[in-house]
Amino acid sequence: MKYMEIRDLIGQELKKYAANQLIPSERYLALKYDCSRETVRKAYEQLRAEDKIYKVQNVGWFVSNKKIQYYPASTANFNSYLKTQGFSAKTELISAKQIDSSFEGADAFDSEIRKSGFFEIIRLRYADNVPVLLEYNYLPVALFPGFLDFDVIPSVEEVVKNHYALKYSSSQLKIKNTAAEAFGGKLLGIPPSQTAIRIERISKSDSQVIEYDVEIWPQDKIEMNLDINA
């Protein structure tokens, strides 16, 4: 059987499964349809391209949930906009430490501010218990002394506003495809052959840059939305 025929058969079977439910393995379906695992794999890849299923490394294939609607111009934090869209949100702190200015993006800050180093915060975000976002936040020590003494897991932005009396007044975004890096790809379940969406954000309070962050999203988890007023 050709992989497109297998895709159609699997597509019908998916109607029996709930969102985020594990579906049969490639080996099982190869035996069921008397074909090679490579044929089943191609069918699954086609269904993934159609946003019907997704893969978690070393676990298996799952039925896709609805996509997160991502609004680049929005200032809402992760927890609030997921809740608005009907998802349950969870955040895992991967690491939080002080580093020097050798990371990509440090040159967005003033040279004097760079001398004191930065706080690097890495968090893994979940929607309905599925990892959907790996987020790197960089904040200058000179502007935010003692930042890691606060609870940064729910929202870095809330700590900035509530404890340092700085507001986020504007952001500059760069959105591009990127290779699924070994670290991010593994945590997000992105296969090495797949690319991810990389969003770089430079945030300012008035004219001063106060934060640089990088978001890594699996391509099948979000849809970009942008409202433009004439």
PAZA-156925 format. One record per residue: x, y negated, z negated of N, C-alpha, C, O in turn; residue in one letter. Coordinates in steps of 0.05 Angstrom, whole numbers, padded with zeros to 5 digits, always signed. Layout:
N
XYZXYZXYZXYZa
...
% end
This chain:
230
+00017+00024+00000+00000+00000+00000+00017-00025+00000+00038-00025-00013m
+00009-00045+00014+00024-00070+00015+00018-00086-00010-00003-00083-00023k
+00038-00103-00017+00035-00117-00043+00011-00136-00044+00001-00142-00065y
+00002-00146-00020-00021-00164-00020-00047-00148-00027-00065-00159-00039m
-00047-00123-00019-00070-00106-00026-00070-00101-00056-00091-00102-00069e
-00046-00096-00067-00043-00091-00095-00052-00117-00110-00065-00116-00131i
-00043-00140-00100-00051-00165-00113-00081-00168-00115-00091-00176-00135r
-00095-00161-00093-00124-00163-00093-00137-00144-00113-00156-00152-00127d
-00126-00120-00115-00137-00100-00134-00132-00110-00163-00150-00108-00180l
-00108-00120-00168-00102-00130-00195-00119-00154-00201-00128-00157-00224i
-00123-00171-00181-00139-00195-00185-00167-00188-00195-00178-00202-00211g
-00178-00167-00184-00205-00158-00193-00204-00148-00222-00222-00152-00237q
-00182-00133-00228-00179-00123-00255-00176-00145-00276-00184-00141-00299e
-00164-00167-00268-00160-00189-00288-00185-00200-00299-00185-00212-00321l
-00208-00196-00285-00233-00207-00295-00242-00193-00321-00259-00203-00335k
-00230-00170-00327-00237-00155-00351-00221-00164-00375-00226-00156-00398k
-00201-00182-00371-00183-00190-00392-00188-00218-00402-00198-00235-00386y
-00181-00223-00426-00183-00251-00438-00158-00266-00433-00137-00254-00427a
-00159-00292-00435-00135-00309-00433-00114-00300-00453-00120-00294-00476a
-00089-00300-00444-00066-00293-00460-00065-00263-00468-00050-00256-00486n
-00081-00247-00455-00081-00218-00461-00060-00204-00444-00057-00210-00420q
-00046-00185-00457-00026-00169-00443-00040-00151-00422-00060-00138-00428l
-00029-00150-00398-00040-00133-00377-00022-00110-00371+00001-00110-00381i
-00031-00089-00356-00015-00066-00352+00013-00071-00341+00017-00091-00326p
+00032-00054-00348+00060-00057-00339+00063-00051-00309+00045-00039-00297s
+00085-00059-00298+00092-00053-00270+00094-00023-00266+00085-00012-00246e
+00106-00010-00286+00109+00020-00284+00082+00034-00283+00078+00052-00266r
+00064+00025-00301+00037+00037-00302+00022+00034-00275+00011+00053-00265y
+00023+00009-00264+00008+00004-00240+00021+00017-00216+00007+00025-00197l
+00047+00021-00216+00061+00035-00194+00051+00064-00193+00047+00075-00171a
+00047+00076-00217+00036+00103-00217+00007+00104-00210-00002+00122-00195l
-00008+00084-00219-00037+00083-00213-00042+00080-00184-00060+00093-00173k
-00027+00063-00170-00032+00057-00142-00014+00072-00123-00014+00068-00099y
+00003+00090-00135+00021+00106-00119+00038+00089-00100+00039+00093-00076d
+00052+00070-00113+00070+00053-00097+00095+00048-00114+00097+00057-00137c
+00113+00032-00104+00138+00027-00118+00134+00004-00139+00115-00012-00136s
+00151+00003-00159+00150-00019-00178+00156-00045-00165+00145-00066-00173r
+00172-00045-00144+00179-00069-00130+00154-00081-00116+00150-00105-00115e
+00136-00064-00106+00111-00073-00094+00094-00086-00115+00082-00107-00110t
+00092-00073-00138+00076-00085-00160+00088-00111-00169+00073-00130-00174v
+00114-00112-00171+00128-00137-00180+00122-00160-00160+00117-00182-00169r
+00122-00154-00134+00115-00175-00115+00087-00184-00118+00081-00208-00115k
+00069-00165-00123+00040-00172-00127+00038-00190-00152+00023-00210-00151a
+00052-00183-00173+00050-00199-00197+00062-00227-00193+00052-00247-00203y
+00084-00229-00178+00096-00255-00172+00077-00272-00156+00076-00296-00160e
+00062-00260-00138+00042-00274-00122+00020-00285-00140+00011-00308-00137q
+00011-00268-00159-00010-00277-00177+00000-00299-00196-00015-00317-00204l
+00026-00297-00203+00038-00319-00219+00038-00345-00203+00032-00366-00214r
+00045-00343-00177+00045-00367-00160+00018-00380-00158+00015-00404-00154a
-00003-00363-00162-00031-00373-00161-00041-00381-00188-00064-00387-00192e
-00023-00381-00208-00029-00389-00236-00049-00371-00250-00064-00380-00267d
-00050-00346-00242-00069-00327-00254-00056-00312-00277-00070-00302-00295k
-00030-00308-00276-00016-00293-00297+00011-00307-00303+00020-00324-00288i
+00022-00300-00326+00049-00310-00332+00065-00288-00346+00053-00268-00355y
+00091-00291-00347+00108-00270-00358+00123-00279-00383+00132-00302-00384k
+00125-00262-00402+00141-00267-00426+00164-00247-00425+00160-00223-00424v
+00189-00257-00425+00212-00240-00422+00212-00218-00443+00208-00223-00467q
+00218-00194-00434+00221-00171-00452+00195-00163-00466+00195-00146-00484n
+00173-00174-00457+00147-00167-00468+00129-00157-00446+00120-00134-00447v
+00123-00173-00426+00106-00165-00404+00091-00188-00391+00097-00211-00395g
+00070-00180-00376+00053-00200-00362+00027-00205-00377+00016-00187-00389w
+00018-00230-00376-00006-00238-00391-00024-00254-00372-00016-00266-00353f
-00050-00254-00379-00070-00270-00364-00066-00299-00372-00063-00306-00395v
-00066-00316-00352-00061-00344-00357-00084-00357-00372-00108-00350-00369s
-00077-00376-00389-00097-00393-00402-00101-00417-00385-00087-00421-00365n
-00120-00434-00392-00122-00459-00377-00097-00476-00382-00083-00473-00402k
-00091-00493-00363-00066-00509-00364-00070-00533-00382-00092-00544-00385k
-00048-00541-00395-00047-00566-00410-00047-00589-00391-00031-00590-00372i
-00064-00609-00396-00065-00633-00380-00045-00653-00391-00048-00662-00414q
-00024-00659-00376-00002-00676-00385-00005-00703-00373-00005-00706-00348y
-00007-00723-00390-00009-00751-00381+00016-00766-00388+00020-00774-00411y
+00034-00770-00368+00060-00783-00374+00057-00811-00387+00075-00819-00402p
+00036-00825-00381+00033-00852-00391+00021-00853-00420+00020-00874-00432a
+00013-00829-00430+00000-00828-00456+00021-00830-00478+00043-00821-00475s
+00013-00842-00500+00030-00844-00524+00022-00824-00546+00034-00824-00567t
+00002-00808-00540-00008-00788-00560+00013-00767-00564+00027-00759-00546a
+00016-00757-00589+00036-00737-00595+00025-00709-00587+00001-00706-00581n
+00042-00689-00587+00036-00662-00578+00012-00651-00592-00007-00641-00580f
+00011-00652-00619-00010-00640-00634-00037-00653-00628-00057-00638-00625n
-00038-00679-00625-00063-00692-00620-00075-00687-00593-00098-00682-00590s
-00058-00688-00572-00069-00683-00545-00076-00654-00540-00093-00648-00523y
-00062-00635-00553-00070-00608-00550-00097-00603-00564-00114-00589-00554l
-00100-00614-00588-00125-00611-00603-00149-00623-00586-00170-00611-00585k
-00144-00645-00574-00165-00658-00557-00173-00640-00534-00197-00639-00526t
-00154-00624-00524-00160-00607-00501-00169-00579-00509-00173-00561-00493q
-00172-00574-00536-00183-00549-00545-00163-00527-00551-00170-00504-00555g
-00137-00535-00551-00116-00515-00558-00109-00517-00588-00113-00538-00601f
-00100-00495-00599-00088-00497-00626-00058-00501-00622-00045-00488-00606s
-00047-00520-00637-00018-00527-00634-00002-00517-00658-00011-00516-00681a
+00023-00510-00652+00042-00501-00673+00070-00510-00664+00076-00510-00640k
+00087-00516-00683+00114-00525-00677+00134-00510-00695+00130-00507-00719t
+00155-00500-00682+00177-00487-00696+00202-00504-00693+00210-00511-00671e
+00215-00510-00716+00240-00525-00715+00263-00505-00709+00268-00487-00724l
+00277-00510-00687+00299-00494-00679+00325-00503-00693+00340-00487-00704i
+00330-00529-00692+00353-00540-00706+00349-00570-00710+00335-00583-00695s
+00363-00581-00730+00363-00610-00735+00390-00616-00747+00397-00607-00769a
+00406-00633-00733+00433-00638-00743+00444-00664-00731+00432-00676-00713k
+00466-00673-00742+00479-00697-00732+00501-00689-00713+00516-00671-00718q
+00502-00703-00690+00522-00697-00669+00535-00723-00660+00528-00745-00669i
+00555-00721-00642+00568-00744-00631+00553-00753-00606+00531-00744-00601d
+00565-00771-00591+00550-00782-00568+00558-00769-00541+00557-00781-00520s
+00565-00743-00542+00574-00729-00518+00551-00716-00502+00556-00704-00481s
+00527-00719-00512+00504-00707-00497+00495-00724-00474+00500-00748-00473f
+00483-00710-00454+00473-00725-00431+00450-00743-00440+00431-00734-00453e
+00451-00768-00432+00431-00788-00440+00440-00808-00461+00427-00828-00466g
+00464-00802-00473+00474-00821-00493+00480-00848-00482+00479-00868-00497a
+00487-00850-00456+00494-00876-00445+00470-00895-00442+00473-00917-00433d
+00446-00885-00449+00423-00903-00448+00423-00922-00472+00409-00942-00472a
+00439-00916-00493+00441-00933-00517+00464-00952-00515+00483-00948-00500f
+00462-00973-00530+00484-00993-00532+00509-00979-00542+00508-00961-00558d
+00532-00989-00532+00558-00976-00540+00563-00977-00570+00574-00958-00581s
+00556-00999-00583+00560-01001-00612+00544-00981-00627+00553-00970-00647e
+00519-00977-00618+00501-00958-00632+00511-00929-00628+00508-00913-00646i
+00523-00923-00606+00533-00896-00600+00555-00888-00620+00559-00864-00625r
+00570-00907-00630+00594-00901-00647+00586-00885-00672+00603-00870-00682k
+00563-00890-00683+00555-00877-00708+00544-00849-00704+00538-00834-00723s
+00540-00840-00679+00530-00814-00674+00499-00813-00672+00486-00834-00673g
+00489-00789-00670+00460-00785-00665+00449-00762-00682+00464-00744-00690f
+00424-00762-00686+00409-00739-00697+00397-00724-00673+00384-00736-00656f
+00403-00698-00672+00391-00681-00651+00371-00663-00664+00377-00648-00682e
+00346-00663-00654+00325-00647-00664+00314-00630-00641+00305-00641-00621i
+00314-00604-00645+00304-00586-00624+00280-00571-00636+00282-00558-00657i
+00257-00572-00622+00233-00559-00631+00220-00543-00608+00221-00551-00585r
+00209-00520-00616+00194-00504-00597+00164-00507-00603+00156-00503-00625l
+00149-00515-00583+00121-00521-00586+00104-00498-00574+00111-00487-00554r
+00082-00493-00588+00063-00471-00580+00035-00482-00575+00026-00501-00588y
+00022-00471-00555-00007-00476-00551-00021-00449-00552-00015-00431-00535a
-00039-00446-00570-00053-00420-00574-00033-00397-00578-00036-00375-00566d
-00012-00403-00593+00009-00383-00600+00027-00375-00576+00041-00355-00578n
+00025-00389-00554+00042-00385-00531+00063-00407-00529+00056-00430-00530v
+00089-00401-00528+00109-00422-00526+00107-00437-00499+00108-00425-00478p
+00104-00463-00501+00098-00479-00477+00118-00502-00473+00119-00514-00451v
+00133-00509-00494+00150-00533-00492+00174-00530-00510+00172-00524-00534l
+00198-00535-00499+00222-00537-00514+00230-00567-00513+00235-00578-00492l
+00232-00579-00536+00236-00609-00537+00261-00616-00552+00266-00606-00575e
+00277-00633-00540+00302-00643-00552+00298-00673-00557+00293-00688-00539y
+00302-00681-00582+00300-00710-00589+00327-00720-00599+00340-00706-00615n
+00335-00743-00590+00360-00755-00598+00355-00783-00608+00344-00800-00594y
+00362-00789-00634+00358-00815-00646+00384-00824-00658+00398-00809-00671l
+00391-00850-00654+00417-00860-00664+00417-00863-00695+00398-00873-00707p
+00439-00853-00707+00442-00855-00736+00442-00884-00745+00432-00891-00766v
+00453-00902-00728+00455-00930-00736+00427-00943-00740+00424-00960-00757a
+00407-00933-00726+00380-00944-00728+00363-00929-00748+00344-00940-00760l
+00370-00903-00752+00353-00886-00769+00369-00871-00790+00369-00846-00790f
+00382-00885-00808+00398-00871-00829+00379-00853-00846+00357-00861-00853p
+00389-00829-00852+00374-00811-00868+00350-00799-00855+00331-00789-00868g
+00349-00799-00828+00325-00790-00814+00317-00761-00820+00294-00754-00822f
+00337-00744-00823+00332-00716-00828+00322-00710-00856+00316-00687-00863l
+00320-00730-00873+00308-00726-00899+00278-00725-00898+00265-00716-00917d
+00267-00732-00875+00238-00732-00871+00229-00707-00856+00246-00693-00843f
+00204-00700-00857+00193-00677-00843+00189-00685-00814+00171-00700-00807d
+00206-00674-00797+00206-00682-00768+00191-00661-00751+00189-00664-00727v
+00181-00640-00764+00169-00618-00748+00143-00627-00734+00141-00623-00710i
+00124-00640-00748+00100-00648-00734+00104-00669-00713+00094-00667-00690p
+00118-00691-00720+00120-00714-00701+00144-00731-00708+00145-00743-00730s
+00163-00733-00690+00186-00751-00694+00176-00780-00693+00185-00797-00708v
+00157-00785-00675+00147-00812-00671+00134-00823-00697+00137-00846-00703e
+00119-00806-00711+00106-00815-00735+00127-00822-00757+00122-00841-00772e
+00149-00807-00758+00170-00814-00777+00182-00841-00770+00186-00858-00788v
+00187-00846-00744+00198-00872-00736+00179-00894-00744+00188-00915-00754v
+00154-00891-00738+00134-00913-00744+00129-00917-00773+00128-00940-00783k
+00127-00896-00788+00119-00898-00816+00142-00904-00835+00137-00917-00856n
+00166-00896-00829+00188-00900-00847+00209-00920-00838+00226-00928-00854h
+00208-00928-00813+00228-00947-00803+00216-00972-00791+00229-00989-00780y
+00190-00973-00791+00175-00996-00782+00182-01005-00754+00183-01028-00748a
+00187-00985-00736+00192-00990-00708+00169-00978-00692+00158-00957-00698l
+00161-00992-00671+00140-00983-00654+00151-00975-00627+00171-00986-00618k
+00138-00956-00614+00145-00949-00587+00130-00967-00568+00105-00965-00566y
+00144-00985-00555+00130-01004-00538+00131-00997-00508+00113-01006-00493s
+00151-00982-00500+00152-00974-00471+00170-00950-00468+00186-00943-00485s
+00166-00935-00446+00182-00912-00440+00189-00911-00410+00174-00920-00393s
+00212-00899-00405+00220-00894-00377+00223-00864-00374+00238-00851-00389q
+00209-00853-00354+00209-00824-00350+00223-00816-00324+00221-00830-00304l
+00235-00793-00325+00246-00780-00301+00237-00751-00302+00242-00736-00321k
+00222-00743-00280+00211-00716-00279+00223-00701-00256+00223-00711-00233i
+00233-00677-00261+00245-00661-00239+00244-00632-00246+00239-00624-00269k
+00249-00615-00226+00252-00587-00230+00281-00581-00239+00299-00595-00231n
+00284-00561-00256+00310-00554-00266+00312-00523-00268+00292-00510-00271t
+00337-00513-00268+00341-00485-00272+00332-00478-00300+00336-00494-00319a
+00321-00454-00304+00313-00445-00330+00339-00438-00345+00349-00416-00343a
+00349-00456-00361+00373-00452-00376+00371-00427-00394+00349-00420-00403e
+00393-00415-00399+00393-00390-00416+00379-00395-00442+00363-00378-00450a
+00384-00417-00456+00372-00422-00482+00342-00427-00479+00325-00413-00491f
+00335-00448-00463+00307-00455-00460+00291-00434-00446+00268-00429-00453g
+00303-00421-00426+00288-00401-00411+00280-00377-00428+00258-00366-00426g
+00298-00369-00446+00293-00346-00463+00271-00353-00483+00252-00337-00487k
+00272-00376-00495+00252-00384-00515+00224-00387-00503+00204-00382-00515l
+00224-00397-00478+00198-00403-00465+00188-00379-00448+00167-00381-00436l
+00204-00358-00446+00196-00335-00430+00198-00340-00400+00183-00328-00385g
+00216-00358-00392+00219-00364-00363+00240-00345-00351+00263-00345-00361i
+00233-00330-00331+00253-00312-00318+00276-00328-00306+00271-00351-00297p
+00300-00317-00304+00322-00331-00292+00317-00341-00264+00329-00361-00255p
+00300-00327-00249+00295-00334-00221+00276-00358-00219+00272-00369-00197s
+00264-00366-00241+00244-00388-00240+00256-00414-00248+00275-00416-00264q
+00245-00436-00238+00252-00462-00247+00232-00472-00268+00210-00461-00270t
+00240-00493-00282+00223-00505-00302+00220-00535-00296+00234-00546-00279a
+00200-00547-00309+00197-00576-00307+00213-00590-00329+00209-00583-00352i
+00230-00608-00321+00246-00623-00341+00237-00652-00340+00237-00665-00320r
+00229-00662-00364+00220-00690-00367+00239-00704-00386+00241-00697-00409i
+00253-00724-00375+00271-00740-00392+00257-00767-00398+00246-00779-00380e
+00258-00775-00423+00244-00799-00431+00263-00817-00448+00275-00808-00467r
+00265-00842-00440+00279-00862-00455+00258-00881-00467+00243-00894-00452i
+00257-00882-00493+00237-00897-00507+00249-00923-00519+00271-00922-00530s
+00234-00944-00518+00243-00970-00528+00224-00982-00548+00200-00977-00547k
+00235-00997-00566+00220-01015-00584+00227-01043-00576+00249-01052-00581s
+00208-01056-00563+00214-01081-00549+00236-01076-00528+00231-01061-00510d
+00259-01089-00531+00280-01086-00510+00301-01065-00519+00320-01060-00503s
+00299-01055-00543+00320-01037-00553+00313-01007-00549+00291-00999-00556q
+00331-00992-00539+00328-00963-00536+00330-00950-00563+00350-00954-00578v
+00309-00935-00571+00309-00923-00598+00309-00892-00597+00316-00879-00617i
+00303-00881-00574+00302-00851-00573+00306-00842-00544+00297-00854-00525e
+00319-00819-00542+00321-00805-00516+00312-00776-00521+00321-00763-00540y
+00294-00767-00505+00285-00739-00509+00282-00725-00482+00278-00737-00461d
+00285-00698-00483+00282-00681-00460+00261-00660-00466+00262-00647-00488v
+00243-00656-00448+00222-00635-00451+00226-00615-00429+00229-00622-00405e
+00226-00589-00436+00227-00568-00417+00201-00552-00418+00194-00541-00439i
+00186-00552-00396+00160-00539-00394+00161-00517-00372+00173-00521-00351w
+00150-00493-00378+00145-00474-00356+00126-00486-00336+00107-00499-00343p
+00132-00481-00310+00116-00494-00289+00086-00486-00290+00069-00501-00282q
+00080-00462-00301+00053-00452-00300+00037-00460-00325+00015-00450-00329d
+00048-00478-00341+00034-00485-00366+00021-00513-00366+00004-00519-00382k
+00030-00531-00347+00019-00558-00348+00011-00568-00320+00021-00558-00300i
-00007-00588-00320-00014-00603-00296-00010-00632-00302-00018-00642-00323e
+00004-00646-00284+00009-00674-00288-00014-00691-00279-00027-00686-00258m
-00021-00711-00296-00043-00729-00289-00033-00758-00294-00020-00764-00314n
-00040-00775-00276-00032-00803-00278-00054-00821-00268-00062-00819-00245l
-00064-00838-00287-00085-00857-00279-00072-00883-00268-00054-00894-00281d
-00081-00892-00245-00071-00916-00233-00094-00936-00229-00113-00930-00215i
-00091-00959-00241-00111-00979-00238-00103-01000-00217-00080-01009-00218n
-00121-01006-00199-00114-01025-00178-00113-01053-00189-00107-01072-00174a
% end
